Amino acid sequence: MDLGAKILTTRWAVRLPIPMFKTGFGFVFLGRLLMLEHRGRVSGERRYVVIEAAEHESHDRIVVASGFGRSAQWYRNLEAEPRCGVSVGWRRRVPARAELLDADESRALLERYAARYPKAWAALHRSIVDATGETDPEIPMVRLHLESARPPR
């Protein structure tokens, strides 16, 4: 198993950035990572996950990928309850709504990501394949619609 796959499958390692975001230091990730706050679909309790922002479409729209497919707990929670919170850069706990994208749009966004970050995509894809054991894993995308803090024009 490569190092990336080990990190992706080690709970404490993937949870390591959460306290940084909770204490207001998410800006150190330069908007590349974000913390998603969501509700457990069974427990109703707050849950947190830090994931990469695959694309900043605008100030209020960010796309993320579920490297573990539709079975990722955070993805399933957003499927049940799309209202969530996002901390990214200097912005903390911004109310947002998740839009689960279909396979065609997800594929197109992944292709753009791979073209923009070929080395990062190669390493990430290799780690996802290694971690999941799937040779061609489905990677669904989610568009996060953040409430705007800007006054209307």
C-alpha positions in Angstrom: 0.0 0.0 0.0 1.5 3.4 -1.0 1.9 6.2 1.6 -1.1 8.1 0.2 -3.4 5.1 0.6 -2.1 4.5 4.1 -2.9 8.1 5.0 -6.4 8.0 3.4 -7.2 4.8 5.4 -5.8 5.9 8.8 -8.5 7.6 10.8 -6.3 9.7 13.0 -4.3 11.0 10.0 -7.3 12.2 8.0 -8.8 13.8 11.1 -5.6 15.6 12.0 -6.6 18.9 10.3 -10.0 19.1 11.9 -8.9 20.9 15.1 -6.9 23.4 13.0 -10.1 24.4 11.2 -12.2 24.4 14.4 -9.8 26.8 16.0 -9.7 29.2 13.0 -6.5 28.1 11.4 -8.0 26.6 8.2 -6.5 29.5 6.3 -3.1 27.8 6.4 -4.4 25.3 3.8 -4.8 28.3 1.3 -8.3 27.2 0.3 -7.0 23.9 -1.1 -8.6 22.0 1.8 -11.9 22.7 3.4 -13.7 21.3 6.5 -17.2 20.1 5.8 -19.6 20.0 8.8 -22.6 17.7 8.2 -25.2 15.7 10.2 -25.0 12.0 10.8 -28.0 10.5 8.9 -28.8 8.1 11.8 -27.5 9.9 14.9 -28.2 13.5 13.8 -24.9 14.5 15.5 -22.5 16.9 13.9 -19.7 15.2 11.9 -16.6 16.7 10.3 -14.4 15.8 7.4 -11.5 17.7 5.8 -11.4 17.2 2.0 -9.7 18.8 -0.9 -11.5 21.5 -2.9 -11.2 20.1 -6.4 -12.5 23.4 -7.9 -13.5 26.8 -6.7 -16.1 27.7 -9.3 -16.8 31.0 -7.7 -16.6 32.6 -4.3 -19.8 30.7 -3.2 -19.5 27.5 -5.2 -16.8 24.8 -4.4 -16.6 21.3 -5.9 -15.3 18.4 -3.8 -14.8 14.7 -4.8 -15.6 11.6 -2.8 -12.6 9.4 -3.4 -14.3 6.5 -1.6 -17.3 6.8 -3.8 -20.9 6.9 -2.8 -20.2 4.7 0.2 -18.2 7.4 2.0 -20.0 8.3 5.2 -19.9 12.1 4.6 -21.3 11.6 1.1 -24.1 9.4 2.4 -24.9 12.0 5.1 -25.1 14.8 2.5 -27.4 12.5 0.4 -29.7 12.3 3.4 -29.4 15.9 4.5 -27.8 18.4 2.0 -27.7 21.3 4.5 -24.1 21.6 5.8 -21.4 24.0 6.9 -18.1 24.8 5.2 -14.9 26.3 6.6 -12.4 27.3 3.9 -9.6 29.9 3.9 -10.6 32.6 6.3 -14.3 31.7 6.1 -15.6 29.6 9.0 -18.8 27.6 9.4 -20.5 29.1 6.4 -24.0 27.6 5.9 -24.1 25.7 2.6 -26.2 23.3 0.6 -24.7 20.2 -1.1 -25.6 19.2 -4.7 -24.7 15.7 -5.6 -23.6 15.7 -9.2 -24.4 13.0 -11.7 -21.8 10.7 -13.3 -21.4 12.7 -16.5 -20.8 16.0 -14.7 -18.5 14.3 -12.1 -16.4 12.8 -14.9 -16.1 16.2 -16.7 -15.0 17.9 -13.5 -12.5 15.1 -12.7 -11.0 15.5 -16.2 -10.6 19.2 -15.6 -8.9 18.5 -12.3 -6.6 16.0 -13.9 -5.7 18.4 -16.6 -5.0 21.3 -14.1 -3.1 19.2 -11.6 -1.6 16.2 -13.5 0.9 15.2 -10.9 -1.5 15.6 -8.0 -4.2 13.6 -9.9 -1.8 10.8 -10.7 -0.7 10.4 -7.1 -4.3 10.8 -5.7 -5.8 8.4 -8.2 -3.0 5.8 -7.4 -3.8 6.2 -3.7 -7.6 5.8 -4.2 -7.1 2.7 -6.3 -4.7 1.3 -3.7 -7.0 2.2 -0.8 -10.2 0.9 -2.4 -8.9 -2.0 -4.3 -10.9 -0.9 -7.4 -9.1 -0.5 -10.7 -11.5 2.1 -12.0 -13.1 3.6 -8.9 -16.2 5.8 -9.2 -15.5 9.2 -7.8 -18.7 11.2 -7.5 -18.4 15.0 -7.2 -20.4 17.3 -4.9 -21.0 21.0 -5.5 -21.2 23.0 -2.3 -23.3 26.2 -2.6 -22.2 28.5 0.2 -24.4 31.3 1.5 -22.9 34.6 0.4 -21.7 37.0 3.0 -21.5 39.7 0.4 -24.3 42.3 0.4 -26.7 42.0 -2.6 -25.9 44.4 -5.5 
